């Protein structure tokens, strides 16, 4: 990135962050700052982690991990009685692609709204982007949002009704009918869905306005609550152009389900990584107890580098990060 482009990116980032802080402060959200290092992580088999070692002459050494998101600490604060909160956080994910859309270190805006659900968070996020965007941001990157459920998108672009394909065998047959290469009969429902979605749906999503894609299948396990009498979760993602920019949950509060999620995800991590030198993070086996009195809450995570890319109409993440990781390895 040229010198003048670096200055422009830095100025725009500063303006955007300042505007967002004003927006949340005016709504009485409390800005918090939580650690980038943690002794435990929320187990997520799809996310690779960085580890390091604490060394001291006075205390036992201990393995620590760079956080992939501040979720583990922010949810603990909510459980302790904090009001609605937000923060800008440096996050780290290992084995990420080095591409126009990915950097192993990135900035995330995460906010948790007490008393709200995921539908309320759509309106909050729309208002936030409308009021905080940088000057001359393109109209396609700004609200009003388009809205579509995952099932509506699947029906529109693949003619697959997920409500009628709840079994792996049913979804497999649909994938074969679409002519999808590489699909395996014995793979998980989630794997087959991801193949179909990434091949036929995501490339065709509308790009004239930011898109809220909501009601993700319950087979894609996460810490979002289930939609009542439905095979879908109360979760949405936001796309701007071709970029996935945000993720939102109506936060799961069921202690037993959270404990079950931890055990399942950690077992998957052990299975997939035990025969390699990939990091297997420690987990807090009592973390689920934080949710015994957890309030109704909706959490949103926004990739700030990607949000800035869209508002500056830059086609590579290297155009908004002053020292991208790609510069360090080339």
Secondary structure, DSSP 8 states (H G I E B T S, - for coil): --HHHHHHHHHHHHHHHHHHHHHHHHTT-EE----SEES-----TT-B-EEEEE--SSS--EEEEE-S-THHHHHHHHHTT--SEEEEEEEE-BT---BTTB-SEEEEEEEEEET--HHHHHHHHHHHHHHH--TT--GGGSSS-EEEEHHHHHHHHH---GGG--SHHHHHHHHHHTT-TT--TTS-HHHHHHHHIIIIIGGGS--SS-EEEE--BTTS--SB-B-TTSSBBSEEEEEETTEEEEEEEEB---HHHHHHHHHHHHHHHHHHHTTSS-------TTGGGGGTT--SEEEEEEEHHHHHHHHHT-SSGGGT-TT-HHHHH-
